[in-house]
Amino acid sequence: MVGKKGIPTEGLLGSGLTPAIFAEAGMEHQRKYGTTFEQFAKVSVKNHHHSTLNPKAMYQIETPLETVMGSVGP
């Protein structure tokens, strides 16, 4: 993605790797709309629940909100 003056807007925090790009998008969403960590955690809980319904999912475990909220990044 390219910004207004031809400056790349992906990986501006030092990484063009996909997880970092999603993290940057999440931080921008928080800044712009006031999204909370708990709201993002609830999306994770929902996604983990859906994985339990998919026999081909790599991880098929339910993850409670408390576990997601208490997790620490790298």
N, CA, C and O atoms as a Tripos MOL2 file, in Angstrom:
@<TRIPOS>MOLECULE
protein
  296   295    74     0     0
PROTEIN
NO_CHARGES

@<TRIPOS>ATOM
      1 N           0.8480   -1.1660    0.0000 N.3       1 MET1
      2 CA          0.0000    0.0000    0.0000 C.3       1 MET1
      3 C           0.8970    1.2320    0.0000 C.2       1 MET1
      4 O           1.9400    1.2470    0.6530 O.2       1 MET1
      5 N           0.4930    2.2580   -0.7270 N.am      2 VAL2
      6 CA          1.2970    3.4630   -0.8360 C.3       2 VAL2
      7 C           0.4800    4.6510   -0.3540 C.2       2 VAL2
      8 O          -0.6900    4.7930   -0.7080 O.2       2 VAL2
      9 N           1.0990    5.5040    0.4560 N.am      3 GLY3
     10 CA          0.4360    6.6820    0.9980 C.3       3 GLY3
     11 C           0.3060    7.7890   -0.0280 C.2       3 GLY3
     12 O           0.5530    7.5740   -1.2150 O.2       3 GLY3
     13 N          -0.0820    8.9720    0.4220 N.am      4 LYS4
     14 CA         -0.3770   10.1200   -0.4420 C.3       4 LYS4
     15 C           0.7990   10.5470   -1.3140 C.2       4 LYS4
     16 O           0.5970   10.9170   -2.4700 O.2       4 LYS4
     17 N           2.0040   10.5050   -0.7950 N.am      5 LYS5
     18 CA          3.1660   11.0040   -1.5310 C.3       5 LYS5
     19 C           4.0540    9.8850   -2.0330 C.2       5 LYS5
     20 O           5.2530   10.0910   -2.2250 O.2       5 LYS5
     21 N           3.4870    8.6960   -2.2520 N.am      6 GLY6
     22 CA          4.2650    7.5850   -2.7530 C.3       6 GLY6
     23 C           5.1080    6.9000   -1.7000 C.2       6 GLY6
     24 O           5.9830    6.1010   -2.0320 O.2       6 GLY6
     25 N           4.8600    7.1970   -0.4400 N.am      7 ILE7
     26 CA          5.6120    6.5830    0.6570 C.3       7 ILE7
     27 C           4.8960    5.3050    1.0760 C.2       7 ILE7
     28 O           3.6970    5.3440    1.3520 O.2       7 ILE7
     29 N           5.5960    4.1780    1.1290 N.am      8 PRO8
     30 CA          4.9470    2.9410    1.5650 C.3       8 PRO8
     31 C           4.3680    3.0960    2.9700 C.2       8 PRO8
     32 O           5.0230    3.6490    3.8530 O.2       8 PRO8
     33 N           3.1390    2.6100    3.1800 N.am      9 THR9
     34 CA          2.5030    2.7170    4.4950 C.3       9 THR9
     35 C           2.4840    1.3870    5.2320 C.2       9 THR9
     36 O           2.0270    1.3300    6.3730 O.2       9 THR9
     37 N           2.9670    0.3190    4.6130 N.am     10 GLU10
     38 CA          3.0400   -0.9690    5.2820 C.3      10 GLU10
     39 C           4.4190   -1.1410    5.8860 C.2      10 GLU10
     40 O           5.4270   -0.7990    5.2660 O.2      10 GLU10
     41 N           4.4590   -1.6700    7.0920 N.am     11 GLY11
     42 CA          5.7340   -1.9360    7.7300 C.3      11 GLY11
     43 C           6.4500   -0.7020    8.2310 C.2      11 GLY11
     44 O           7.6720   -0.7200    8.3740 O.2      11 GLY11
     45 N           5.7250    0.3700    8.5030 N.am     12 LEU12
     46 CA          6.3680    1.6020    8.9380 C.3      12 LEU12
     47 C           7.0320    1.4860   10.3030 C.2      12 LEU12
     48 O           7.9030    2.2930   10.6280 O.2      12 LEU12
     49 N           6.6440    0.5060   11.1090 N.am     13 LEU13
     50 CA          7.2640    0.3430   12.4170 C.3      13 LEU13
     51 C           8.4780   -0.5640   12.3570 C.2      13 LEU13
     52 O           9.0110   -0.9560   13.3950 O.2      13 LEU13
     53 N           8.9170   -0.8980   11.1660 N.am     14 GLY14
     54 CA         10.1460   -1.6530   11.0380 C.3      14 GLY14
     55 C           9.9860   -3.0720   10.5430 C.2      14 GLY14
     56 O          10.9730   -3.8050   10.4760 O.2      14 GLY14
     57 N           8.7850   -3.4860   10.1950 N.am     15 SER15
     58 CA          8.6110   -4.8400    9.7050 C.3      15 SER15
     59 C           7.5100   -4.8650    8.6560 C.2      15 SER15
     60 O           6.4400   -4.2870    8.8460 O.2      15 SER15
     61 N           7.7850   -5.5380    7.5560 N.am     16 GLY16
     62 CA          6.7870   -5.7340    6.5240 C.3      16 GLY16
     63 C           6.1440   -7.1020    6.6320 C.2      16 GLY16
     64 O           5.3860   -7.5030    5.7490 O.2      16 GLY16
     65 N           6.4440   -7.8320    7.7200 N.am     17 LEU17
     66 CA          5.8700   -9.1560    7.8870 C.3      17 LEU17
     67 C           4.3840   -9.0470    8.2100 C.2      17 LEU17
     68 O           3.9550   -8.0990    8.8680 O.2      17 LEU17
     69 N           3.6090  -10.0040    7.7510 N.am     18 THR18
     70 CA          2.1570   -9.9510    7.8920 C.3      18 THR18
     71 C           1.6820   -9.7240    9.3220 C.2      18 THR18
     72 O           0.8210   -8.8670    9.5240 O.2      18 THR18
     73 N           2.1880  -10.4380   10.3310 N.am     19 PRO19
     74 CA          1.7060  -10.1670   11.6950 C.3      19 PRO19
     75 C           1.9330   -8.7190   12.1260 C.2      19 PRO19
     76 O           1.0880   -8.1290   12.7990 O.2      19 PRO19
     77 N           3.0640   -8.1540   11.7410 N.am     20 ALA20
     78 CA          3.3550   -6.7680   12.1030 C.3      20 ALA20
     79 C           2.4120   -5.8090   11.3900 C.2      20 ALA20
     80 O           1.9830   -4.8100   11.9670 O.2      20 ALA20
     81 N           2.0930   -6.1080   10.1530 N.am     21 ILE21
     82 CA          1.1750   -5.2530    9.3960 C.3      21 ILE21
     83 C          -0.1970   -5.2550   10.0630 C.2      21 ILE21
     84 O          -0.8260   -4.2050   10.1950 O.2      21 ILE21
     85 N          -0.6690   -6.4490   10.4910 N.am     22 PHE22
     86 CA         -1.9590   -6.5170   11.1820 C.3      22 PHE22
     87 C          -1.8960   -5.7860   12.5250 C.2      22 PHE22
     88 O          -2.8630   -5.1350   12.9210 O.2      22 PHE22
     89 N          -0.7690   -5.8900   13.2220 N.am     23 ALA23
     90 CA         -0.6130   -5.1830   14.4980 C.3      23 ALA23
     91 C          -0.6800   -3.6790   14.2780 C.2      23 ALA23
     92 O          -1.3180   -2.9580   15.0450 O.2      23 ALA23
     93 N          -0.0180   -3.2120   13.2290 N.am     24 GLU24
     94 CA         -0.0470   -1.7820   12.9160 C.3      24 GLU24
     95 C          -1.4650   -1.3310   12.5760 C.2      24 GLU24
     96 O          -1.9020   -0.2620   13.0010 O.2      24 GLU24
     97 N          -2.1790   -2.1520   11.8080 N.am     25 ALA25
     98 CA         -3.5650   -1.8190   11.4550 C.3      25 ALA25
     99 C          -4.4290   -1.7600   12.7130 C.2      25 ALA25
    100 O          -5.2930   -0.8920   12.8400 O.2      25 ALA25
    101 N          -4.1910   -2.6880   13.6410 N.am     26 GLY26
    102 CA         -4.9450   -2.6850   14.8940 C.3      26 GLY26
    103 C          -4.6620   -1.4470   15.7230 C.2      26 GLY26
    104 O          -5.5800   -0.8570   16.2940 O.2      26 GLY26
    105 N          -3.3950   -1.0460   15.7940 N.am     27 MET27
    106 CA         -3.0450    0.1570   16.5460 C.3      27 MET27
    107 C          -3.6670    1.4010   15.9180 C.2      27 MET27
    108 O          -4.1190    2.3040   16.6220 O.2      27 MET27
    109 N          -3.6850    1.4380   14.5970 N.am     28 GLU28
    110 CA         -4.3050    2.5740   13.9080 C.3      28 GLU28
    111 C          -5.8100    2.5870   14.1700 C.2      28 GLU28
    112 O          -6.3950    3.6530   14.3650 O.2      28 GLU28
    113 N          -6.4420    1.4100   14.1760 N.am     29 HIS29
    114 CA         -7.8760    1.3100   14.4600 C.3      29 HIS29
    115 C          -8.1620    1.7980   15.8810 C.2      29 HIS29
    116 O          -9.1490    2.4930   16.1180 O.2      29 HIS29
    117 N          -7.2880    1.4280   16.8250 N.am     30 GLN30
    118 CA         -7.4480    1.8950   18.2040 C.3      30 GLN30
    119 C          -7.3460    3.4190   18.2680 C.2      30 GLN30
    120 O          -8.1530    4.0710   18.9300 O.2      30 GLN30
    121 N          -6.3660    3.9750   17.5880 N.am     31 ARG31
    122 CA         -6.1750    5.4220   17.6030 C.3      31 ARG31
    123 C          -7.3610    6.1460   16.9880 C.2      31 ARG31
    124 O          -7.8340    7.1510   17.5200 O.2      31 ARG31
    125 N          -7.8360    5.6280   15.8640 N.am     32 LYS32
    126 CA         -8.8780    6.3100   15.1120 C.3      32 LYS32
    127 C         -10.2720    6.1390   15.7200 C.2      32 LYS32
    128 O         -11.0690    7.0780   15.7210 O.2      32 LYS32
    129 N         -10.5670    4.9400   16.2380 N.am     33 TYR33
    130 CA        -11.9280    4.6350   16.6830 C.3      33 TYR33
    131 C         -12.0460    4.3430   18.1810 C.2      33 TYR33
    132 O         -13.1550    4.1670   18.6840 O.2      33 TYR33
    133 N         -10.9370    4.2890   18.8920 N.am     34 GLY34
    134 CA        -10.9920    4.0260   20.3210 C.3      34 GLY34
    135 C         -11.2360    2.5690   20.6760 C.2      34 GLY34
    136 O         -11.6900    2.2640   21.7780 O.2      34 GLY34
    137 N         -10.9370    1.6720   19.7520 N.am     35 THR35
    138 CA        -11.1110    0.2410   19.9920 C.3      35 THR35
    139 C         -10.2550   -0.1800   21.1850 C.2      35 THR35
    140 O          -9.1140    0.2580   21.3280 O.2      35 THR35
    141 N         -10.8190   -1.0320   22.0340 N.am     36 THR36
    142 CA        -10.0910   -1.4610   23.2370 C.3      36 THR36
    143 C          -9.4250   -2.8190   23.0190 C.2      36 THR36
    144 O          -9.7730   -3.5640   22.1030 O.2      36 THR36
    145 N          -8.4550   -3.1180   23.8910 N.am     37 PHE37
    146 CA         -7.8010   -4.4180   23.8510 C.3      37 PHE37
    147 C          -8.8340   -5.5230   24.0740 C.2      37 PHE37
    148 O          -8.7640   -6.5770   23.4410 O.2      37 PHE37
    149 N          -9.7860   -5.2850   24.9680 N.am     38 GLU38
    150 CA        -10.8120   -6.2930   25.2490 C.3      38 GLU38
    151 C         -11.6500   -6.5950   24.0030 C.2      38 GLU38
    152 O         -12.0240   -7.7470   23.7820 O.2      38 GLU38
    153 N         -11.9460   -5.5930   23.1950 N.am     39 GLN39
    154 CA        -12.7030   -5.8330   21.9680 C.3      39 GLN39
    155 C         -11.9200   -6.7220   21.0050 C.2      39 GLN39
    156 O         -12.4830   -7.6300   20.3940 O.2      39 GLN39
    157 N         -10.6250   -6.4590   20.8730 N.am     40 PHE40
    158 CA         -9.7980   -7.3290   20.0260 C.3      40 PHE40
    159 C          -9.7270   -8.7350   20.6100 C.2      40 PHE40
    160 O          -9.7610   -9.7180   19.8710 O.2      40 PHE40
    161 N          -9.6290   -8.8320   21.9410 N.am     41 ALA41
    162 CA         -9.5680  -10.1430   22.6030 C.3      41 ALA41
    163 C         -10.8490  -10.9370   22.3420 C.2      41 ALA41
    164 O         -10.7980  -12.1530   22.1590 O.2      41 ALA41
    165 N         -11.9780  -10.2650   22.3250 N.am     42 LYS42
    166 CA        -13.2570  -10.9460   22.0670 C.3      42 LYS42
    167 C         -13.2960  -11.5100   20.6440 C.2      42 LYS42
    168 O         -13.8920  -12.5610   20.4090 O.2      42 LYS42
    169 N         -12.6710  -10.8230   19.7080 N.am     43 VAL43
    170 CA        -12.5780  -11.3540   18.3400 C.3      43 VAL43
    171 C         -11.7520  -12.6320   18.3490 C.2      43 VAL43
    172 O         -12.0950  -13.6020   17.6740 O.2      43 VAL43
    173 N         -10.6690  -12.6350   19.1110 N.am     44 SER44
    174 CA         -9.8270  -13.8270   19.2220 C.3      44 SER44
    175 C         -10.6130  -14.9930   19.8180 C.2      44 SER44
    176 O         -10.5170  -16.1200   19.3300 O.2      44 SER44
    177 N         -11.3850  -14.7290   20.8670 N.am     45 VAL45
    178 CA        -12.1960  -15.7690   21.5010 C.3      45 VAL45
    179 C         -13.1920  -16.3420   20.4900 C.2      45 VAL45
    180 O         -13.3740  -17.5570   20.4120 O.2      45 VAL45
    181 N         -13.8280  -15.4700   19.7240 N.am     46 LYS46
    182 CA        -14.7870  -15.9000   18.7050 C.3      46 LYS46
    183 C         -14.1050  -16.7610   17.6560 C.2      46 LYS46
    184 O         -14.6410  -17.7930   17.2530 O.2      46 LYS46
    185 N         -12.9280  -16.3450   17.2110 N.am     47 ASN47
    186 CA        -12.2070  -17.1110   16.1920 C.3      47 ASN47
    187 C         -11.7760  -18.4780   16.7190 C.2      47 ASN47
    188 O         -11.8580  -19.4760   16.0020 O.2      47 ASN47
    189 N         -11.3160  -18.5240   17.9710 N.am     48 HIS48
    190 CA        -10.9430  -19.8100   18.5680 C.3      48 HIS48
    191 C         -12.1600  -20.7270   18.6760 C.2      48 HIS48
    192 O         -12.0550  -21.9320   18.4490 O.2      48 HIS48
    193 N         -13.3090  -20.1580   19.0210 N.am     49 HIS49
    194 CA        -14.5300  -20.9730   19.0960 C.3      49 HIS49
    195 C         -14.8540  -21.5630   17.7270 C.2      49 HIS49
    196 O         -15.1800  -22.7450   17.6180 O.2      49 HIS49
    197 N         -14.7630  -20.7400   16.6840 N.am     50 HIS50
    198 CA        -15.0610  -21.2320   15.3340 C.3      50 HIS50
    199 C         -14.0940  -22.3340   14.9240 C.2      50 HIS50
    200 O         -14.4740  -23.2370   14.1780 O.2      50 HIS50
    201 N         -12.8430  -22.2800   15.3990 N.am     51 SER51
    202 CA        -11.8830  -23.3240   15.0410 C.3      51 SER51
    203 C         -12.2780  -24.6710   15.6260 C.2      51 SER51
    204 O         -11.9260  -25.7110   15.0690 O.2      51 SER51
    205 N         -13.0030  -24.6720   16.7390 N.am     52 THR52
    206 CA        -13.4380  -25.9450   17.3310 C.3      52 THR52
    207 C         -14.4770  -26.6310   16.4560 C.2      52 THR52
    208 O         -14.7040  -27.8330   16.5860 O.2      52 THR52
    209 N         -15.1030  -25.8790   15.5710 N.am     53 LEU53
    210 CA        -16.1370  -26.4200   14.6890 C.3      53 LEU53
    211 C         -15.5640  -26.8860   13.3480 C.2      53 LEU53
    212 O         -16.2790  -27.4570   12.5250 O.2      53 LEU53
    213 N         -14.2740  -26.6380   13.1380 N.am     54 ASN54
    214 CA        -13.6380  -26.9630   11.8660 C.3      54 ASN54
    215 C         -12.6710  -28.1410   12.0540 C.2      54 ASN54
    216 O         -11.6160  -27.9860   12.6710 O.2      54 ASN54
    217 N         -13.0260  -29.3000   11.5290 N.am     55 PRO55
    218 CA        -12.1620  -30.4710   11.7140 C.3      55 PRO55
    219 C         -10.7890  -30.3310   11.0420 C.2      55 PRO55
    220 O          -9.8730  -31.0920   11.3540 O.2      55 PRO55
    221 N         -10.6380  -29.3760   10.1320 N.am     56 LYS56
    222 CA         -9.3570  -29.1790    9.4510 C.3      56 LYS56
    223 C          -8.5390  -28.0320   10.0530 C.2      56 LYS56
    224 O          -7.4520  -27.7220    9.5640 O.2      56 LYS56
    225 N          -9.0510  -27.4120   11.0990 N.am     57 ALA57
    226 CA         -8.3340  -26.3020   11.7340 C.3      57 ALA57
    227 C          -7.0670  -26.8150   12.4040 C.2      57 ALA57
    228 O          -7.0520  -27.9020   12.9810 O.2      57 ALA57
    229 N          -6.0090  -26.0230   12.3220 N.am     58 MET58
    230 CA         -4.7450  -26.4230   12.9400 C.3      58 MET58
    231 C          -4.8920  -26.5320   14.4570 C.2      58 MET58
    232 O          -4.4010  -27.4810   15.0680 O.2      58 MET58
    233 N          -5.5660  -25.5590   15.0540 N.am     59 TYR59
    234 CA         -5.8000  -25.5750   16.4960 C.3      59 TYR59
    235 C          -7.3040  -25.6280   16.7210 C.2      59 TYR59
    236 O          -8.0440  -24.7970   16.1950 O.2      59 TYR59
    237 N          -7.7470  -26.5860   17.4880 N.am     60 GLN60
    238 CA         -9.1770  -26.7610   17.7450 C.3      60 GLN60
    239 C          -9.4530  -26.6490   19.2380 C.2      60 GLN60
    240 O         -10.0600  -27.5340   19.8400 O.2      60 GLN60
    241 N          -9.0030  -25.5560   19.8190 N.am     61 ILE61
    242 CA         -9.1810  -25.3930   21.2630 C.3      61 ILE61
    243 C          -9.9670  -24.1140   21.5600 C.2      61 ILE61
    244 O          -9.7750  -23.0840   20.9130 O.2      61 ILE61
    245 N         -10.8280  -24.2020   22.5200 N.am     62 GLU62
    246 CA        -11.5760  -23.0440   23.0060 C.3      62 GLU62
    247 C         -10.6200  -22.2350   23.8890 C.2      62 GLU62
    248 O          -9.8800  -22.8070   24.6890 O.2      62 GLU62
    249 N         -10.6360  -20.9330   23.7480 N.am     63 THR63
    250 CA         -9.7740  -20.0860   24.5620 C.3      63 THR63
    251 C         -10.6320  -19.0300   25.2520 C.2      63 THR63
    252 O         -11.2010  -18.1670   24.5830 O.2      63 THR63
    253 N         -10.7330  -19.0860   26.5830 N.am     64 PRO64
    254 CA        -11.5720  -18.1270   27.2960 C.3      64 PRO64
    255 C         -11.0150  -16.6920   27.2430 C.2      64 PRO64
    256 O          -9.8170  -16.4830   27.0530 O.2      64 PRO64
    257 N         -11.8940  -15.7330   27.4120 N.am     65 LEU65
    258 CA        -11.5120  -14.3220   27.3630 C.3      65 LEU65
    259 C         -10.4160  -14.0180   28.3800 C.2      65 LEU65
    260 O          -9.4890  -13.2670   28.0780 O.2      65 LEU65
    261 N         -10.5090  -14.5870   29.5750 N.am     66 GLU66
    262 CA         -9.5110  -14.3140   30.6070 C.3      66 GLU66
    263 C          -8.1080  -14.7290   30.1700 C.2      66 GLU66
    264 O          -7.1230  -14.0630   30.4900 O.2      66 GLU66
    265 N          -8.0310  -15.8420   29.4330 N.am     67 THR67
    266 CA         -6.7280  -16.3230   28.9520 C.3      67 THR67
    267 C          -6.1640  -15.3660   27.9130 C.2      67 THR67
    268 O          -4.9810  -15.0290   27.9490 O.2      67 THR67
    269 N          -7.0070  -14.9290   26.9900 N.am     68 VAL68
    270 CA         -6.5470  -13.9870   25.9610 C.3      68 VAL68
    271 C          -6.1430  -12.6670   26.6030 C.2      68 VAL68
    272 O          -5.0980  -12.1080   26.2690 O.2      68 VAL68
    273 N          -6.9620  -12.1670   27.5200 N.am     69 MET69
    274 CA         -6.6650  -10.8810   28.1680 C.3      69 MET69
    275 C          -5.3770  -10.9570   28.9910 C.2      69 MET69
    276 O          -4.6830   -9.9510   29.1380 O.2      69 MET69
    277 N          -5.0530  -12.1240   29.5230 N.am     70 GLY70
    278 CA         -3.8630  -12.2750   30.3550 C.3      70 GLY70
    279 C          -2.6200  -12.6430   29.5960 C.2      70 GLY70
    280 O          -1.5440  -12.7540   30.1840 O.2      70 GLY70
    281 N          -2.7460  -12.8410   28.2680 N.am     71 SER71
    282 CA         -1.5830  -13.2470   27.4850 C.3      71 SER71
    283 C          -0.6310  -12.0710   27.2960 C.2      71 SER71
    284 O          -1.0400  -10.9100   27.3100 O.2      71 SER71
    285 N           0.6270  -12.3920   27.1210 N.am     72 VAL72
    286 CA          1.6620  -11.3840   26.9370 C.3      72 VAL72
    287 C           2.3320  -11.6410   25.6040 C.2      72 VAL72
    288 O           2.6620  -12.7810   25.2770 O.2      72 VAL72
    289 N           2.5330  -10.5880   24.8370 N.am     73 GLY73
    290 CA          3.1990  -10.7320   23.5420 C.3      73 GLY73
    291 C           4.6890  -10.9930   23.7060 C.2      73 GLY73
    292 O           5.2140  -11.0240   24.8190 O.2      73 GLY73
    293 N           5.3570  -11.1810   22.5710 N.am     74 PRO74
    294 CA          6.7970  -11.4600   22.6050 C.3      74 PRO74
    295 C           7.6220  -10.3290   23.1880 C.2      74 PRO74
    296 O           8.8450  -10.4370   23.2740 O.2      74 PRO74
@<TRIPOS>BOND
     1     1     2 1
     2     2     3 1
     3     3     4 2
     4     3     5 am
     5     5     6 1
     6     6     7 1
     7     7     8 2
     8     7     9 am
     9     9    10 1
    10    10    11 1
    11    11    12 2
    12    11    13 am
    13    13    14 1
    14    14    15 1
    15    15    16 2
    16    15    17 am
    17    17    18 1
    18    18    19 1
    19    19    20 2
    20    19    21 am
    21    21    22 1
    22    22    23 1
    23    23    24 2
    24    23    25 am
    25    25    26 1
    26    26    27 1
    27    27    28 2
    28    27    29 am
    29    29    30 1
    30    30    31 1
    31    31    32 2
    32    31    33 am
    33    33    34 1
    34    34    35 1
    35    35    36 2
    36    35    37 am
    37    37    38 1
    38    38    39 1
    39    39    40 2
    40    39    41 am
    41    41    42 1
    42    42    43 1
    43    43    44 2
    44    43    45 am
    45    45    46 1
    46    46    47 1
    47    47    48 2
    48    47    49 am
    49    49    50 1
    50    50    51 1
    51    51    52 2
    52    51    53 am
    53    53    54 1
    54    54    55 1
    55    55    56 2
    56    55    57 am
    57    57    58 1
    58    58    59 1
    59    59    60 2
    60    59    61 am
    61    61    62 1
    62    62    63 1
    63    63    64 2
    64    63    65 am
    65    65    66 1
    66    66    67 1
    67    67    68 2
    68    67    69 am
    69    69    70 1
    70    70    71 1
    71    71    72 2
    72    71    73 am
    73    73    74 1
    74    74    75 1
    75    75    76 2
    76    75    77 am
    77    77    78 1
    78    78    79 1
    79    79    80 2
    80    79    81 am
    81    81    82 1
    82    82    83 1
    83    83    84 2
    84    83    85 am
    85    85    86 1
    86    86    87 1
    87    87    88 2
    88    87    89 am
    89    89    90 1
    90    90    91 1
    91    91    92 2
    92    91    93 am
    93    93    94 1
    94    94    95 1
    95    95    96 2
    96    95    97 am
    97    97    98 1
    98    98    99 1
    99    99   100 2
   100    99   101 am
   101   101   102 1
   102   102   103 1
   103   103   104 2
   104   103   105 am
   105   105   106 1
   106   106   107 1
   107   107   108 2
   108   107   109 am
   109   109   110 1
   110   110   111 1
   111   111   112 2
   112   111   113 am
   113   113   114 1
   114   114   115 1
   115   115   116 2
   116   115   117 am
   117   117   118 1
   118   118   119 1
   119   119   120 2
   120   119   121 am
   121   121   122 1
   122   122   123 1
   123   123   124 2
   124   123   125 am
   125   125   126 1
   126   126   127 1
   127   127   128 2
   128   127   129 am
   129   129   130 1
   130   130   131 1
   131   131   132 2
   132   131   133 am
   133   133   134 1
   134   134   135 1
   135   135   136 2
   136   135   137 am
   137   137   138 1
   138   138   139 1
   139   139   140 2
   140   139   141 am
   141   141   142 1
   142   142   143 1
   143   143   144 2
   144   143   145 am
   145   145   146 1
   146   146   147 1
   147   147   148 2
   148   147   149 am
   149   149   150 1
   150   150   151 1
   151   151   152 2
   152   151   153 am
   153   153   154 1
   154   154   155 1
   155   155   156 2
   156   155   157 am
   157   157   158 1
   158   158   159 1
   159   159   160 2
   160   159   161 am
   161   161   162 1
   162   162   163 1
   163   163   164 2
   164   163   165 am
   165   165   166 1
   166   166   167 1
   167   167   168 2
   168   167   169 am
   169   169   170 1
   170   170   171 1
   171   171   172 2
   172   171   173 am
   173   173   174 1
   174   174   175 1
   175   175   176 2
   176   175   177 am
   177   177   178 1
   178   178   179 1
   179   179   180 2
   180   179   181 am
   181   181   182 1
   182   182   183 1
   183   183   184 2
   184   183   185 am
   185   185   186 1
   186   186   187 1
   187   187   188 2
   188   187   189 am
   189   189   190 1
   190   190   191 1
   191   191   192 2
   192   191   193 am
   193   193   194 1
   194   194   195 1
   195   195   196 2
   196   195   197 am
   197   197   198 1
   198   198   199 1
   199   199   200 2
   200   199   201 am
   201   201   202 1
   202   202   203 1
   203   203   204 2
   204   203   205 am
   205   205   206 1
   206   206   207 1
   207   207   208 2
   208   207   209 am
   209   209   210 1
   210   210   211 1
   211   211   212 2
   212   211   213 am
   213   213   214 1
   214   214   215 1
   215   215   216 2
   216   215   217 am
   217   217   218 1
   218   218   219 1
   219   219   220 2
   220   219   221 am
   221   221   222 1
   222   222   223 1
   223   223   224 2
   224   223   225 am
   225   225   226 1
   226   226   227 1
   227   227   228 2
   228   227   229 am
   229   229   230 1
   230   230   231 1
   231   231   232 2
   232   231   233 am
   233   233   234 1
   234   234   235 1
   235   235   236 2
   236   235   237 am
   237   237   238 1
   238   238   239 1
   239   239   240 2
   240   239   241 am
   241   241   242 1
   242   242   243 1
   243   243   244 2
   244   243   245 am
   245   245   246 1
   246   246   247 1
   247   247   248 2
   248   247   249 am
   249   249   250 1
   250   250   251 1
   251   251   252 2
   252   251   253 am
   253   253   254 1
   254   254   255 1
   255   255   256 2
   256   255   257 am
   257   257   258 1
   258   258   259 1
   259   259   260 2
   260   259   261 am
   261   261   262 1
   262   262   263 1
   263   263   264 2
   264   263   265 am
   265   265   266 1
   266   266   267 1
   267   267   268 2
   268   267   269 am
   269   269   270 1
   270   270   271 1
   271   271   272 2
   272   271   273 am
   273   273   274 1
   274   274   275 1
   275   275   276 2
   276   275   277 am
   277   277   278 1
   278   278   279 1
   279   279   280 2
   280   279   281 am
   281   281   282 1
   282   282   283 1
   283   283   284 2
   284   283   285 am
   285   285   286 1
   286   286   287 1
   287   287   288 2
   288   287   289 am
   289   289   290 1
   290   290   291 1
   291   291   292 2
   292   291   293 am
   293   293   294 1
   294   294   295 1
   295   295   296 2
@<TRIPOS>SUBSTRUCTURE
     1 MET1         2 RESIDUE 1 A MET
     2 VAL2         6 RESIDUE 1 A VAL
     3 GLY3        10 RESIDUE 1 A GLY
     4 LYS4        14 RESIDUE 1 A LYS
     5 LYS5        18 RESIDUE 1 A LYS
     6 GLY6        22 RESIDUE 1 A GLY
     7 ILE7        26 RESIDUE 1 A ILE
     8 PRO8        30 RESIDUE 1 A PRO
     9 THR9        34 RESIDUE 1 A THR
    10 GLU10       38 RESIDUE 1 A GLU
    11 GLY11       42 RESIDUE 1 A GLY
    12 LEU12       46 RESIDUE 1 A LEU
    13 LEU13       50 RESIDUE 1 A LEU
    14 GLY14       54 RESIDUE 1 A GLY
    15 SER15       58 RESIDUE 1 A SER
    16 GLY16       62 RESIDUE 1 A GLY
    17 LEU17       66 RESIDUE 1 A LEU
    18 THR18       70 RESIDUE 1 A THR
    19 PRO19       74 RESIDUE 1 A PRO
    20 ALA20       78 RESIDUE 1 A ALA
    21 ILE21       82 RESIDUE 1 A ILE
    22 PHE22       86 RESIDUE 1 A PHE
    23 ALA23       90 RESIDUE 1 A ALA
    24 GLU24       94 RESIDUE 1 A GLU
    25 ALA25       98 RESIDUE 1 A ALA
    26 GLY26      102 RESIDUE 1 A GLY
    27 MET27      106 RESIDUE 1 A MET
    28 GLU28      110 RESIDUE 1 A GLU
    29 HIS29      114 RESIDUE 1 A HIS
    30 GLN30      118 RESIDUE 1 A GLN
    31 ARG31      122 RESIDUE 1 A ARG
    32 LYS32      126 RESIDUE 1 A LYS
    33 TYR33      130 RESIDUE 1 A TYR
    34 GLY34      134 RESIDUE 1 A GLY
    35 THR35      138 RESIDUE 1 A THR
    36 THR36      142 RESIDUE 1 A THR
    37 PHE37      146 RESIDUE 1 A PHE
    38 GLU38      150 RESIDUE 1 A GLU
    39 GLN39      154 RESIDUE 1 A GLN
    40 PHE40      158 RESIDUE 1 A PHE
    41 ALA41      162 RESIDUE 1 A ALA
    42 LYS42      166 RESIDUE 1 A LYS
    43 VAL43      170 RESIDUE 1 A VAL
    44 SER44      174 RESIDUE 1 A SER
    45 VAL45      178 RESIDUE 1 A VAL
    46 LYS46      182 RESIDUE 1 A LYS
    47 ASN47      186 RESIDUE 1 A ASN
    48 HIS48      190 RESIDUE 1 A HIS
    49 HIS49      194 RESIDUE 1 A HIS
    50 HIS50      198 RESIDUE 1 A HIS
    51 SER51      202 RESIDUE 1 A SER
    52 THR52      206 RESIDUE 1 A THR
    53 LEU53      210 RESIDUE 1 A LEU
    54 ASN54      214 RESIDUE 1 A ASN
    55 PRO55      218 RESIDUE 1 A PRO
    56 LYS56      222 RESIDUE 1 A LYS
    57 ALA57      226 RESIDUE 1 A ALA
    58 MET58      230 RESIDUE 1 A MET
    59 TYR59      234 RESIDUE 1 A TYR
    60 GLN60      238 RESIDUE 1 A GLN
    61 ILE61      242 RESIDUE 1 A ILE
    62 GLU62      246 RESIDUE 1 A GLU
    63 THR63      250 RESIDUE 1 A THR
    64 PRO64      254 RESIDUE 1 A PRO
    65 LEU65      258 RESIDUE 1 A LEU
    66 GLU66      262 RESIDUE 1 A GLU
    67 THR67      266 RESIDUE 1 A THR
    68 VAL68      270 RESIDUE 1 A VAL
    69 MET69      274 RESIDUE 1 A MET
    70 GLY70      278 RESIDUE 1 A GLY
    71 SER71      282 RESIDUE 1 A SER
    72 VAL72      286 RESIDUE 1 A VAL
    73 GLY73      290 RESIDUE 1 A GLY
    74 PRO74      294 RESIDUE 1 A PRO
